[in-house]
Amino acid sequence: MRVTHWVKNLVVFLPLFFGSLLFDKNAVWHAMLAFLAISFAASTIYIINDLADLAVDQQHPTKKLRPLAAGEITNSEARLLAMSLTALSLIVLLIIGNINVTLIIFCYLVLNITYSNYLKHIAIVEIFVLAGNYLIRLYLGGLATGIMISIWIFVTILFGSFILISGKRLAEMKRQSQRKVLKFYTTEFLNGVVLISLAVSVTAFALYTVALGFRHLPQLLIFCFILFRYYYLITLNKLTEQPEKVFLTDKMIMGGTLSFFIATFLILYL
């Protein structure tokens, strides 16, 4: 189920947070339900992906420890779990009772099932699909809470996700991963994508904060620190193949992320 990967789904709460509705009980409730719906759906996709990549994962130094690859559960048990998680996601969607939210989750499932079986082998396309998942999470959070999201936040998240995904591919290339799509990439190309995305993401967030006023400057400074630190780890070859673990283990990034949300809270809510 890769529950640690659910940290990506926290993007769902960004519209709530930036929309200054953190203390609106109804909005918080719907955001939490949306988080659960997308998390259950994501775990379903992870299981489907592990079933599809079983033979490759068994040869991978770390992925071979996953339950399916290690033989701890059978394929039938994994399929049953995937169906159960899909059912849980549908139950949550029924509680939310928003047809648009349901359609977004459905699109997420279709897109990622297609990715697991075909799109992940197409260079560049696979990066856009994975980046699109972050936009889906952001849009889902906005739909569930009824909050309009700034276009600059969308751009920031989109190009921020390009950094994460391209950085991950660089780490995989340096480790000589067996991922098939890597043979179509070069380190120069991926590093170029990271640098361009870094510049656009910083610019987009700068435009967002400048439009809100001078008091939002601390948000921009801390945001830049987080991205620069992340790129620094990429250049030192210290970036793992799991970006979410970097945000949970690197003390500077953890401190920067915490500082960012504290500063944003103080600016927006006090």
Backbone hydrogen bonds, N-H to C=O, Kabsch-Sander energy under -0.5 kcal/mol:
donor,donor_aa,acceptor,acceptor_aa,energy
5,H,2,R,-1.7
6,W,3,V,-1.9
7,V,4,T,-1.2
8,K,5,H,-1.8
9,N,6,W,-1.1
10,L,7,V,-1.3
11,V,8,K,-1.5
12,V,9,N,-1.8
13,F,10,L,-1.8
14,L,11,V,-1.6
17,F,13,F,-2.5
18,F,14,L,-3.2
19,G,15,P,-1.6
20,S,17,F,-1.3
21,L,16,L,-2.1
24,D,21,L,-1.8
25,K,23,F,-0.9
28,V,24,D,-2.7
29,W,25,K,-2.4
30,H,26,N,-2.0
31,A,27,A,-2.2
32,M,28,V,-2.4
33,L,29,W,-2.1
34,A,30,H,-2.2
35,F,31,A,-2.2
36,L,32,M,-2.2
37,A,33,L,-2.5
38,I,34,A,-2.4
39,S,35,F,-2.0
40,F,36,L,-2.7
41,A,37,A,-1.9
42,A,38,I,-2.5
43,S,39,S,-2.4
44,T,40,F,-1.7
45,I,41,A,-1.9
46,Y,42,A,-2.4
47,I,43,S,-2.0
48,I,44,T,-2.2
49,N,45,I,-2.8
50,D,46,Y,-2.3
51,L,47,I,-2.2
52,A,48,I,-2.0
53,D,49,N,-2.1
54,L,51,L,-0.8
57,D,53,D,-3.1
58,Q,54,L,-1.6
59,Q,56,V,-1.5
60,H,57,D,-1.1
64,K,60,H,-1.3
65,L,62,T,-1.8
66,R,63,K,-1.8
70,A,66,R,-2.9
71,G,68,L,-1.1
72,E,67,P,-2.3
73,I,67,P,-1.1
78,A,74,T,-2.1
79,R,75,N,-2.3
80,L,76,S,-2.1
81,L,77,E,-2.2
82,A,78,A,-2.4
83,M,79,R,-2.3
84,S,80,L,-2.1
85,L,81,L,-2.4
86,T,82,A,-2.0
87,A,83,M,-2.1
88,L,84,S,-2.2
89,S,85,L,-2.3
90,L,86,T,-2.1
91,I,87,A,-2.2
92,V,88,L,-2.2
93,L,89,S,-2.2
94,L,90,L,-2.0
95,I,91,I,-1.7
96,I,92,V,-2.2
97,G,93,L,-2.6
98,N,93,L,-0.6
99,I,97,G,-0.5
102,T,98,N,-2.0
103,L,99,I,-2.2
104,I,100,N,-1.9
105,I,101,V,-2.1
106,F,102,T,-2.3
107,C,103,L,-2.6
108,Y,104,I,-2.3
109,L,105,I,-2.4
110,V,106,F,-2.6
111,L,107,C,-2.8
112,N,108,Y,-2.2
113,I,109,L,-2.3
114,T,110,V,-2.2
115,Y,111,L,-2.0
116,S,112,N,-2.7
117,N,113,I,-1.6
118,Y,114,T,-1.9
119,L,114,T,-1.7
120,K,115,Y,-2.1
121,H,118,Y,-1.8
122,I,119,L,-1.9
123,A,121,H,-0.6
125,V,123,A,-2.6
126,E,122,I,-2.3
128,F,124,I,-2.1
129,V,125,V,-2.2
130,L,126,E,-2.0
131,A,127,I,-2.3
132,G,128,F,-2.3
133,N,129,V,-1.2
134,Y,130,L,-0.8
134,Y,131,A,-0.8
135,L,131,A,-1.4
136,I,132,G,-2.4
137,R,133,N,-1.9
138,L,134,Y,-2.2
139,Y,135,L,-3.0
140,L,136,I,-2.6
141,G,137,R,-2.0
142,G,138,L,-1.7
143,L,139,Y,-2.6
144,A,140,L,-2.7
145,T,141,G,-1.3
146,G,142,G,-1.3
147,I,142,G,-1.8
153,I,150,S,-0.6
154,F,150,S,-1.7
155,V,151,I,-2.3
156,T,152,W,-2.3
157,I,153,I,-2.6
158,L,154,F,-2.6
159,F,155,V,-2.4
160,G,156,T,-1.9
161,S,157,I,-2.2
162,F,158,L,-1.5
163,I,159,F,-1.5
164,L,160,G,-1.8
165,I,161,S,-2.7
166,S,162,F,-2.5
167,G,163,I,-2.3
168,K,164,L,-1.9
169,R,165,I,-2.2
170,L,166,S,-2.1
171,A,167,G,-2.1
172,E,168,K,-2.2
173,M,169,R,-2.3
174,K,170,L,-2.3
175,R,171,A,-1.2
176,Q,173,M,-0.9
177,S,172,E,-2.8
182,L,179,R,-1.2
183,K,180,K,-1.4
184,F,181,V,-1.8
185,Y,182,L,-1.5
190,L,186,T,-2.2
191,N,187,T,-2.5
192,G,188,E,-2.0
193,V,189,F,-2.2
194,V,190,L,-2.1
195,L,191,N,-2.3
196,I,192,G,-2.6
197,S,193,V,-2.5
198,L,194,V,-2.3
199,A,195,L,-2.1
200,V,196,I,-2.5
201,S,197,S,-2.7
202,V,198,L,-2.1
203,T,199,A,-2.2
204,A,200,V,-2.9
205,F,201,S,-2.2
206,A,202,V,-2.2
207,L,203,T,-2.4
208,Y,204,A,-1.9
209,T,205,F,-2.5
210,V,206,A,-2.8
211,A,207,L,-1.7
212,L,208,Y,-0.8
212,L,209,T,-0.5
213,G,209,T,-1.1
213,G,210,V,-0.5
216,H,213,G,-1.7
217,L,214,F,-2.1
219,Q,216,H,-0.8
220,L,216,H,-1.2
221,L,217,L,-2.2
222,I,218,P,-2.3
223,F,219,Q,-2.4
224,C,220,L,-2.4
225,F,221,L,-1.9
226,I,222,I,-2.2
227,L,223,F,-2.1
228,F,224,C,-2.8
229,R,225,F,-2.5
230,Y,226,I,-2.1
231,Y,227,L,-2.4
232,Y,228,F,-2.3
233,L,229,R,-2.0
234,I,230,Y,-1.6
235,T,231,Y,-2.4
236,L,232,Y,-1.4
237,N,234,I,-1.4
238,K,233,L,-2.5
239,L,233,L,-0.8
245,K,242,Q,-1.7
246,V,242,Q,-0.8
246,V,243,P,-0.7
247,F,243,P,-1.4
249,T,245,K,-1.0
249,T,246,V,-0.6
250,D,246,V,-2.4
251,K,249,T,-0.5
254,M,250,D,-2.7
255,G,251,K,-2.7
256,G,252,M,-2.7
257,T,253,I,-2.8
258,L,254,M,-2.4
259,S,255,G,-2.4
260,F,256,G,-2.3
261,F,257,T,-2.0
262,I,258,L,-2.1
263,A,259,S,-2.8
264,T,260,F,-2.5
265,F,261,F,-2.2
266,L,262,I,-2.5
267,I,263,A,-2.2
268,L,264,T,-2.7
269,Y,265,F,-2.7
270,L,266,L,-1.1
